[in-house]
Amino acid sequence: MFQKLCQATVLTLTVALIGCGSGGDFADTVPVSGTINLGGAPLAGAKVTFVVKGTEGRSASGLTDDSGKFKLTTFDTDDGAIPGDYVVTVSIPKADPESDAIDISDGDGDFGEAYEAGMENASEGGKTEDVDARVPSKYGQPATSGLDRTVGKSGKNEFTIDLVE
């Protein structure tokens, strides 16, 4: 009986600790939004990626809507970014030739393989053949974008990014 009580206690504590620890990273994000303009006009369908400066951290990204507005995602849809310093990249992913839309969802409301591949592509410098040429290629690379932004722990993290053709 004592052994079963100990096992139940250990199991309960383990479940409680796992439950408490699983959301820790999500609490570290703050909402981040903004607008991307190209040549003074809103840029629709662009992938915006905030790439962490330095060697540690998690990048955040989002897509612009028809009015050039975006919200960043790090762990969960539109949760924002972790406060810190970033280099911003902007590109327009080429649509799947079989589809007119860029699908980054896995169908369950979560980001799927296309999103993960995009995040990996951005952190590795991107591939020019995977993007639309309307946005100058320099903006698609962390080393050449020239777009540095700092996400604060508090306050409004809303950015207007003007790209030059």
N, C-alpha and C positions, 0 to 999 in steps of 0.2 A: 504494500500500500504506500509506504513512504517513498519507494522508488518511483511509482507512478505519479505521485504528487510532485516529486522533483522534476521528472520528465515534463509534466504539464507546465510547471513553472518556467522551466528553461525554454520550452516551445513558445509560451506566451511572451516571454521577454524578447526572444529572438524575433518574433513577428512584430512586436512593438518597435524594436530598434530598426528593423528593416523599413517599416512604415514611416518612421520619423526621418530616416536618412534619405529616402528616395526623392524627396522634394527639395532637398537642400540647394541644389544648383539652380532650380527654377526661381527661388526667392532672390537670387543675386541679380536678376535681370531688371532693367527699367525700361519703360516704354520709349521707343525711338521711332520717329516718323519724319517725313519730309517730302520734298518735291524735287524732281530732276527736270531741268530745262536744257534743251539743246538749241543753241542759236536763238535764245529768247522764247522758245515755244516749249510747252510741256512735252516730255518724252514718254510715250506710252509703250508698254511691253518690255521695259528694260529691267535687267537683273541688277540690283544694287547689292553689293557685298561690302560689309565693314570687316576688313581683314585686320586681325590683332597685330599691333606693332610688337616686335620682339619675338621670342621663341615659345612663349606659353600663352594659352588662352584659346577661347573658342570664337570663331567668326560668326557673324550674323548676316542674314540676307533677306531680301524681299523683292517683289516685282512691282513695277509701277502700273497704275491703272490708266485709264484714258486721259486723266488730267495730270499725269506725271507724279501722282502721289504714291508713297510707299509706306509700309510698316515693316519693321524688321522682326525676324524670327531667329531665335537661337536654339531653344529646346522645344517649344510648343508654339503653335500658330500665333503670330503677332505678340509674343511675350517681350520683344525688345532685344536689348543687348546688355552684356555685362559692362558696367562702368569701366572706362579705360581709354587708351589712345588707339586709334585705328587709322588705316589707310583705306580709302574708299575706292572701289572699282565699279565701273558701270559698263555694261555691254547689253546687247540685245541677242539673246540666244536664238539660233535658227530654229524655226518650227520643224517638227517631224514632217517629212515630205508626204506622209500618209494623212496628215491632219493639219488643219489651219491653226490649231491652238497649241500652246505650250503647256503640257500637263505635268505639274510637279507633285500632284497628289497621288496617293496610292489607292484612292477611292473611299477610304475610311475617314477622310478629313485630316489625316496625318500626311506629312511629306513622305514621298516614296523615293524610289531609286534615282529618279531624275534630279530631285532636289539634292540628295546626297552626292551624286556625281557632280552637280554644279558647285557645291561647297568644296569638294575635293579639287575640282578644276581651278577654282578661284585661289585656293591656298597654294596651289602648285604653279600659279602663274598663268593659267588659262591656255587655251589653244585657239589660235586665230581662225582656223577653219570652222569652228563651232559657233561663230558669232556673225551677226549681220553687220555689214560695213557702214551702216548709217552713223554709228558712233565711232569716232576716231579710235584706232586700236590702242593708243597710249592710255586711254581711260580704263581699258580692260586689264591692265597689268599693275600690280601693287608697286613695282619698282618705278613706273613711269607716270602713274595717274596724277600725282601732285595734289591729290585730294586728301588732306589730313583732317580728321575730326576727332574731338574728344567727347565721349559720352559721360556726362556727370552722374553722380550718385543721386542727386535730387534736382529739382527744377525741370524746365521744359527742354527735352532733348528733341527739338524739331529743327531739321536742317534743310536749307534750300541750296541745292548744288547746281551751279550754272556751268554747263560744258560749252566749250568753244569749238566750232566746226573747223 
